Amino acid sequence: MLRDIPDDLMEEIKQAAALERRSVPAEILHLTQIGVRKTIQLQRDHPRTVENLRQQIAERPRFPVSAT
């Protein structure tokens, strides 16, 4: 199983799994397949866009900073 999934995201995955009548692992696999396929298609169709998005993501902090 995956680790370090934020609680709010896990809750959304559970809701999506229930709506689709899938188990949580099956829903995670399904969403991963969709994401991978879309990423590959986007890379083929718009390589500059993908590279720009990668740069933007790389510049963001990896972990949210708490103000508390």
N, C-alpha and C positions, 0 to 999 in steps of 0.2 A: 504494500500500500504506500501511497505517497505520504511524505512528511511535510510539515511546515506549511500546510495550506491554511491561509487566514480563516478565522471562524466565519466571517461574513461570506466569504467565497464558498466555503463548505456548505453553509446553509443554503445558498443559491443552487449549488449542485444537487443537494438533497431535494430541494423543491422541484428542480427540473427533472430529476430522476423519478419522483413521484408522479409528475404530470405525464411523463412518457412511459410510466409503468416499467421502469428499469431499476436494477440495483444501482447503488452508488458507483461501484467499480465499473459496471457496464456503461453508465452515463459518462464517467470520466473518460473511458476509452472512446465512446462515441464523439464527445466534444473534442478530444485530442485528434481523432481522425479528421473531423471537419476542419479544425484549425490547421493541421498539416497540409491538407489538400488545398485550402485557400491560400496558404503561404506559398506553396509551390506554384500555384497558378498566378498569384500576384507577382512573384519573382520572374516568371516567364513573360508576363504581359507588361510589367512596369519595373524593370530592374533598378532604375534610379530612385523611384519612390521607396522601394524596399531598403535601399542603402541609406537614404535620408532618415527613414524610420529607425533603422539600427543605430545610426549616429545619435539621434535624439534620445533613444532609450539608454545608450551607453553613457550619456551625459547626466542622466538622472541619478540621484542617490539610490543605492541598492536597497536600503531599509528605511522606512519612514522614521522621521525624527520626531520624538514626542516633546511637546512643549511643557510637560510636567516634570 
